[in-house]
């Protein structure tokens, strides 16, 4: 039991430490009017410059994360600088389903230009993306920590339903945007081809666990179907042709749509739907399914020989126990099963009020649909186009049950070179142990030709 508790504590620490520098809602970036790449959040956001070129791998790089608990909810620092584990505290912070999300993307190449005297805008980009979303039930952590002999589990039937989805893919995107109604309305659509490299998708994973009060036998049943792609035969990856590496055979499509409308000289509204699409996975696929879903199996424990083996080779013992449990509940692996998986879809609804010729206040409602759950966020922002060279954005956001998300965006135009930095949670960098959200995004662009036409997104710092 002590080793199991160390494992659970290590798992919680693992969820905290590697993601400290990485919120996936992109709330502050939505308001950064001068950055061309913000059209990835609304394809109707036409840049002020006639053209731009995104430098390979450094024009747009983004790391995001959100997780259910904070470091200082798991551990307390003692007077002697040692860390004390707080099981009751962090377990009470869990909700029924706890989400661990991570997102990474980088632009291999991007380019955009206005055509037809600035009436239309076209944009092309190639990005590499990694998404991960895990939903972990609260009772699973309680079982691992307190054991099946605790009063809340002993003699009671408990069902665990963890969920996981994750993908690695390339996104080839072409955007077309235009204006209408004397520049009061802008509209945009992005068509995307997706080339998938890796995927895991939980269609269902329900495990029922019951401990007999008379003989302490463990009754198990499972109803599981987990699909994967690109997992096995990884040692042959670099033996493939270049075309097979670039286009591995897992094809997908997605679209973004968006619009903005300028009500008058001060008020404007915007809305968008991002990443409505799917990938058809058929290359190097493998599924894990329950051979007899719902059938109950009984595990009566270990023999004395197994028990003595634990003291001589604990790692081998643990592997044998897990192997025997998998054999007991009969989980099969099946190769070459084709399947379709969606990607997380994002929704944005925003409003802006032009406070002064150089500043505005903004409100944004955001939602993300993933793993049959809908995650919401709300953000208020202040934008200051300080000079022709410098713009600042400050946001306050609420998401992932955290109320201390203060974001900051910074855009510097030095001649044709543009540098931007943005985060939705700056305090998370300062007080790393007190946050369960974080984000960081930066980029470097080459701008070409300031537009003479006044853009819909009021950037009136040229007076």
BELMOMO-V467450 format. One record per run of one state. SS is the DSSP state (alpha for helix, beta for strand, coil for the rest). FROM is the first residue (numbers start at 1). LEN is the number of residues. If there is no record, write none. Layout:
ss={SS:SS}
from={FROM:FROM}
len={LEN:LEN}
This chain:
ss={coil:alpha:coil:alpha:coil:alpha:coil:beta:coil:beta:coil:alpha:beta:coil:beta:coil:alpha:coil:beta:coil:beta:alpha:coil:beta:coil:beta:coil:beta:coil:beta:coil:beta:coil:alpha:coil:alpha:coil:beta:coil:beta:coil:beta:coil:beta:coil:alpha:coil:alpha:coil:beta:coil:beta:coil:beta:coil:beta:coil:beta:coil:beta:coil:beta:coil:beta:coil:alpha:coil:alpha:coil:beta:coil}
from={1:2:18:29:32:36:41:49:55:61:67:71:75:78:83:86:87:94:97:116:120:138:147:154:155:158:161:163:181:185:212:218:230:234:240:242:247:250:263:267:282:285:291:297:300:304:313:314:330:331:336:339:343:345:357:359:371:373:385:390:400:402:415:417:424:427:431:432:435:437:451}
len={1:16:11:3:4:5:8:6:6:6:4:4:3:5:3:1:7:3:19:4:18:9:7:1:3:3:2:18:4:27:6:12:4:6:2:5:3:13:4:15:3:6:6:3:4:9:1:16:1:5:3:4:2:12:2:12:2:12:5:10:2:13:2:7:3:4:1:3:2:14:13}
